[in-house]
Amino acid sequence: MEYSKLVDIYEQLSSTTKRLEKTHIISEFLKETGIDDMEHVILLLEGRVFPSYDPREIGVASRLMLKSLSTATGISADKIENEWKKLGDLGLVAELIVKTKKQATLQTTKLTAKKVFDNLRKLAELEGEGTVERKTQLIAELLTSAKPVESKYIVKTILGEMRIGVGEGSMRDAITWAFFGAKIGVKYAKEGNDIEVEDREVYNRYLDAVQSAYDVTNEFAEVAKTAKSQGLGGLKNIGMKVGIPIKVMLALKADTIEEAFETVGKPAAVEFKYDGFRLQCHKDEYGNISLFTRRLENVTKQFPDVVEYVKKNINGKSFIIDSEAVGFNKKTRKYLPFQNVSQRIKRKYDIDRMSHNFPVELNVFDIIYYEGKSLINDEFQKRRNLLEKIIRQQPKKIVLSKIRIVSEKNEVEKFFRDAVNAGNEGLMFKSLDSPYKPGARVGYMIKFKHMMETLDLAIVGAEWGEGKRAKWLSSYTIACIDENNNFVEVGKASTGLKEKDKEGLSFMEMTKLLKPLIISEKGKEVKVKPKIVIEVGYEEIQKSPTYASGFALRFPRVEKLRDDKGADEASTLDYVKKLYNGQKKS
Ligand code: AMP
């Protein structure tokens, strides 16, 4: 295909901001694109020459581009730089100067899309001595044959500045319209805000099939080729390939334990929610390990330690596992918040020192491929059982995520406390019989970061009520325990109690318990010996200068009396801080 044809599409796409119109333009174009052209055409439409997960980069910065423009046109770099200052965009500068130059020389060689694509890929492969010269030549070779408008897009693609609005959604829709549109009756009218389809459900099924194929391959070219040559059946058979990342399954969020159970069902698996970063680890049949982040960046080079752990401690010739890498303090071996290890992800040099200074532990929580077979349609429970069989746990290197199978709220509460106390963010609920859905935020996995009913607080003061509550102590000053074993206040709770005994914990009962503990009285306020512990729910923990703890509970609510606990067993200030830190990130 001639590059000018693609450039014509770029121009059409740039002339509209409407998503549907862009989709229509791409879909018409894809219909005409032959299978052999599909790969480079689709990548170039996306403004790149490598799929997003591929770590290779063109590696040409603006300075080198200036030099190449000068070599290609014979115009001095200073002059080009002046134009750049005026226009602010090297693509536009290229178009302008190539136009001036062309009038003089009248070059006529036609560029093909493949030629542009190949030269751009070659740029990424060059390294070592003379790289700058060879890169300049490769770019100049394209620019001398390019028409002015073509040179604009060549320059923009090289610099990664296409911005013509071809996102994942548009590409998925365009592929669906191009290869299935006629069959399922998709009609596009330029004026409308929506398309017409014969049957929405059928349409959505095709869209889903295209999306699912993309979620496991991350290459629209492959999806388009398959859709064109093998139809829907082909798409359904598209499988994952070891070494190519698949989109990870995402989590929904729940605010209460009940809500989480409602979505994932009972019994459910709950796991520690680690505060690290996601790592998808692949091992192919030749023993090669590759690691990808949640955003599918290849970070194999950055984590030689993890590569070793995976190689040595997972039994299997080929697999893809899903995990969270968590940093820990070398001395105390306690988990560290994500920020402490985040610098390792982008690191390009000094890698060994970094892995020594910022070690991570791999917490494996899922497996999506094993010994040549995809496991995404297997139940979670089955996938987990397999993991337990094939992983040799090595604490502070590679372990399985901590898990419990639970049905009761109090079991979750206890596990949540364990999780937070061990430096984690909270819990993940997982439905035992669900498949693994790549790229989707479905209810198979629910994050649960705050537990409002978690604090057990000692009552250190109270206030006599007003009106008909005058004979009751009806508002309670509540405190947690700081590191010196002092009671430090976190707020005052007055809601949640009943006026009548029969309805639940009442003001009367509380008054009976607290009255003998009064140490001093001032106006309506009393101070009491810390002896009574109540469980308190709240909306949020806020920083506060008012209370000695430095924190205040927003909308505290008395849940129940914890007469099974002494005041010395009240929640600690450290725990309050951890909960506060956990909620900030969500
Ligand atoms: P969030 O980033 O807050 O949306 O939470 C989802 C993320 O939690 C996932 O993408 C993982 O990186 C991370 N995570 C930590 N522990 C687990 C676990 N046990 N299971 C699944 N994801 C986990």
Boltz pocket constraint, residues with backbone or C-beta under 6 A from the ligand:
constraints:
  - pocket:
      binder: B
      contacts: [[A, 249], [A, 250], [A, 251], [A, 271], [A, 272], [A, 273], [A, 274], [A, 275], [A, 276], [A, 277], [A, 278], [A, 294], [A, 323], [A, 324], [A, 365], [A, 401], [A, 402], [A, 428], [A, 445], [A, 447], [A, 585]]
      max_distance: 6.0
